[in-house]
């Protein structure tokens, strides 16, 4: 029972963070608020998002339970379901979007692809 509560909380944890891009991504890709926010962070950070630093560098916004491996895997799986398993690349502890992943986000949101 506790793990289900933790998963539910992980899906909604970032909903209170006001990030217009994450809200738009959430609507376009039908992601949970946390997965959409993570994807927005990955999109903004070309070098990738480090799970140890996720979700934010600001001490007031740290949500350490999201850094637990099963929960991070759950968020990444939601992203893979939405834009494909070839949309992310993990190396040296960093998760980043591939160029194909970036194109799929833009396409899903109806933005021009250059």
C-alpha positions in Angstrom: 0.0 0.0 0.0 2.8 2.5 0.9 4.5 2.0 -2.4 1.3 2.8 -4.3 1.0 6.0 -2.3 4.6 6.9 -3.0 4.1 6.3 -6.8 0.9 8.4 -6.8 2.7 11.2 -5.0 5.6 11.0 -7.4 3.3 11.4 -10.3 1.8 14.6 -8.8 4.8 16.0 -6.9 5.8 18.5 -9.4 2.3 19.7 -10.2 2.7 22.7 -7.8 5.8 23.9 -9.6 4.8 26.5 -12.1 6.5 25.7 -15.3 4.5 26.7 -18.4 6.6 24.5 -20.7 6.0 21.5 -18.4 2.2 22.1 -18.4 2.2 22.4 -22.2 4.2 19.1 -22.5 1.9 17.4 -20.0 -1.1 18.3 -22.1 0.4 17.4 -25.4 1.9 14.1 -24.4 -0.6 13.0 -21.7 2.2 12.6 -19.1 2.0 12.9 -15.3 3.0 16.3 -14.0 6.3 14.9 -12.6 7.2 13.2 -15.9 6.3 16.3 -17.8 8.4 18.5 -15.5 11.3 16.1 -15.8 11.0 16.2 -19.6 10.9 20.0 -19.6 14.1 20.0 -17.5 15.7 17.5 -19.9 14.7 19.7 -22.8 16.2 22.8 -21.2 19.5 21.2 -20.1 21.3 20.1 -23.2 23.9 18.3 -21.1 21.3 16.2 -19.4 19.7 15.8 -16.0 21.5 14.1 -13.3 19.3 11.9 -11.1 21.4 13.0 -8.0 20.5 16.6 -8.6 17.0 16.1 -9.8 14.6 17.6 -9.6 16.0 21.1 -9.0 19.1 22.8 -7.6 17.1 25.1 -5.4 17.1 23.7 -1.8 13.5 24.7 -1.4 12.3 22.7 -4.3 14.3 19.5 -3.7 12.1 16.4 -3.7 14.6 13.7 -2.7 12.2 10.8 -2.9 12.0 11.3 -6.6 15.7 10.4 -6.8 15.0 6.8 -5.8 15.8 4.5 -8.6 12.3 2.9 -9.0 10.6 6.2 -9.1 13.1 7.7 -11.6 12.7 4.6 -13.8 8.9 5.1 -13.6 9.2 8.7 -14.8 11.6 7.7 -17.6 9.3 4.9 -18.7 6.4 7.4 -18.9 8.6 9.5 -21.2 9.5 6.5 -23.3 5.9 5.5 -23.6 5.1 9.0 -24.9 7.9 9.7 -27.3 9.8 6.4 -27.7 12.7 4.5 -26.1 15.1 6.0 -28.5 14.2 9.5 -27.2 16.7 9.5 -24.3 20.3 8.6 -23.8 21.8 7.7 -20.4 25.5 8.0 -20.0 27.8 8.9 -17.0 24.7 9.2 -14.7 23.0 11.8 -17.0 19.7 11.3 -18.7 19.4 13.5 -21.8 17.1 13.9 -24.8 18.4 12.7 -28.2 17.8 14.9 -31.2 15.0 12.5 -32.2 13.4 13.0 -28.8 13.5 16.7 -29.2 11.9 16.5 -32.6 9.1 14.3 -31.3 8.3 16.7 -28.6 8.1 19.6 -31.0 6.0 17.5 -33.4 3.6 16.5 -30.6 3.2 20.1 -29.6 2.6 21.3 -33.1 5.7 23.5 -33.1 7.7 24.1 -36.2 10.5 21.7 -36.8 13.4 23.4 -38.5 
